[in-house]
Amino acid sequence: MNLVLASKSPRRAWLLQSAGLSFRVVVAGVEETRRTGESPPEYALRLAREKRDAVVPMVPGAVVLAADTVVALGEDVLEKPRDAADAAVMLRRLSAVEHAVHTAVAAAGPAGAAHRVVTARVRFRPLSDEDISRYVATGEPLDKAGAYGIQGDGGALVDEVHGSYTTVVGLPLREALELIAGARGP
């Protein structure tokens, strides 16, 4: 199968590799700005579909998989932090509260196109200023939505996860594999 991942995320690539899939990466620039009135799941889904649709014409006949992850406190989206200070602010907001991680997956191929949004709920343990400073100093939060990566040092901040762990990492693997199979066809 000719599979293309429309994402530069090393975490998404790692998850697909862990499922035994071979693929190549093709990324198209998509503006990632939330529209007025767009809910967090709608935002994630729009971006995943736009990424998929931008890459499809570049790779005729391939199955294209794209994803986008949004971390939200209610309707408030926590994007990738601008800098270390912004990351610390986000982590303070997430301390000891539950938040949603919405990961949208979109696939297209010879048999058609489909998409899905999968949501997991994550609760952080209470974080001290020292916990936050130590984690921000690792540099890990700076390129991640919500300023943390559950698969890395940020996993130590998490008290509990309700839902798919891979959704929080950035690619709900079961759903992604189903969409790939559907887009590939018989």
N, C-alpha and C positions, 0 to 999 in steps of 0.2 A: 504494500500500500504506500502511496505517495502522500505522506502526512506533513503538513506545515503548521508550525506553532507561530501564531501571529502575536508574539510577546517576547520581550527581551529579558523577562524575569528568570533568573537562575533557579528560583524555587519551583516555578511551573515546569521548567525543563527537567529538573531533578525528579519531580513527581511522575512525569511521563516516562522518563528513563527507568524509574523504579517499577513501572508497570510493564517493562520490557518492550516499549515502543521505540522505533527508529523514526526520526523526523528531522526536518531542517527548520531553521528559524528565519522568518521573513517579517520584518517590522515596517509598518507604514506609520508615518506621523499622524496622529489623531489628536486634535485639541481636547484636552481633558479639563473642561470647565463645566461646572454644574449649572443647569438652566434654572431659572426662577420657577418655583413651584414643583420642581422635580423631586420625588421622594428618593431616599437613598437606594432602594432596590431598583427603581426606574433609572437612576443615574448609572449604576453599575451595568445594567442591561444595555442601555443605549451605548455606552462606551465599548462593551464587548462586541456588540453587533457592528458598530462603526469600524472597529479594528478588523474584524473578520471581513467585512464587506470591502474594506480598502485593500486587503491582501488578495482576495479571490481573483481579481483580474490579472494579477501578476503571476499566478501559478495555475494555468488552465488544467483542469482534470484532477487536481489535487484535492485532498480533504484539508480544509483550513480550520484550525481551532484557535479561538481567541477567548480571553477572559479578562475580567476586571474585578477588583476587590475594593469595597467601600466599608470603612469602619464608621459606625454611627452611634451617637448617644441620642436616642430619640430621633428627631429629624435633623440633628446637627451632624454634619459629615466632618470627620477628622481626616483631612488629606495628609499627604506626606509633609512632614514639618519643614519649615523654611530654614531652620538652623537649630542648634542645640537648645537655645532658650525656648523656642517654640515646642520642641520635643518635650522638654521638661513640663511645660504648661499642659500639654496633652496628657502626659502620664499622671500628673496630679489630678486631672479631671477623671481619669479612668480608675484611680485608686479606690478600691473597695466597692466598686459599682459594677453592675452588669451592663454590657454594651452588645450591640449586634455587629456581626461581620457578614456582609452580603457579598457573595461572589457569584457573578454572572458568567456563564459559559455559553459561547455561541460557536456552532460548527456549520460548515457548508461543504458540499461535495457533489459528486455525480448523482446521488440519490436525493438531493434536496438540502434544505437548511432548517435548522432548529436551534432553540436556545432555552436556557433555564436559569433561574436565580435560586441559589441555595443559601439559606441563612443559618448561622450558628450563633449561639449566645455565649459570651465569655464574661467571666467575673474575675477581676483582679483581686489579689489579696491587698490589705492595707499597705500602702507604700510610704516609707519615711523619705525625708528629703535626701538622706544618704543613699537609700536604695535607688532613687531617681538619678542622682548625680553619678553614681557608680555606673548605672546602665547607660546613661547618655554618653559618658566618657568612652564607652566601647565603640561608639560611632554607628552601632547597629540600627538605632531608631531613625537615622536620617534619611533613609530611602524607602521607608515603609509607611503605608497608610496607618494612621493611628499611632505612629511612633513606636511600634514594637513588632518583633518577629517571634512568633510562638515557637518556631523550630530552632531558634538560636538561644542566646542568653535571655531573651525576653520570656522564654518559657517559665523562668523562675518567678516571674511576676504574676502568673496566672494561678488562680485558686481552683477554678472549674470551667469546663467547656460542656455546653449542651449542644449536641449536633456533631457534625463531621469535623474532625481535626484538620483534614486536608482542605476543607473550605476556608478555615482560618489561615492556613499556610498560603492559599491563593489559587487553589484549583480543586474543586470537589471531584475527586478522582472517579468515583463510581459514575456520577452523572456525565463527566467528560468522556469516559469510555463508551457509555451508551450513545452519546451524541455523535462520537466518531463513527461507531458502527452504523448508526442510522444514516449518516451522511455518505458513508462509503457504499452502502447498499449490499445486495447479495453477491 
